[in-house]
Amino acid sequence: MNPWEIVRRPIMTEKSLRGSEAGKYTFEVAPGATKIAVRQAVEALFAVKVRKVNIMNLRGRTQRRGRHVYTTPGMRKAIVTLAPGAKIDLESLT
């Protein structure tokens, strides 16, 4: 599988950018991606050494438009901790 199919995009929120100062980067990943696949994809894409990967599934939120109720799609998120001294330049990705 192509590494860009596993790691879809970086998540750039205030909370995730605070984590990047400590060497933790947050990415949206494919629904079936495993920790090992995410580790290999990040190491291949950014030429860094990954120390740890945490993955979580986020449910979609229920929303209303008048009397119609629908659910937004959920996603799978990975928080990747890098080895000390390693960095990823997220500004060049966007």
Secondary structure, 3 states (H helix, E strand, C coil): CCHHHHEEEECCCHHHHHHHHCCEEEEEECCCCCHHHHHHHHHHHHCCCEEEEEEEEECCCEEEECCEEEECCCEEEEEEEECCCCCCCHHHCC
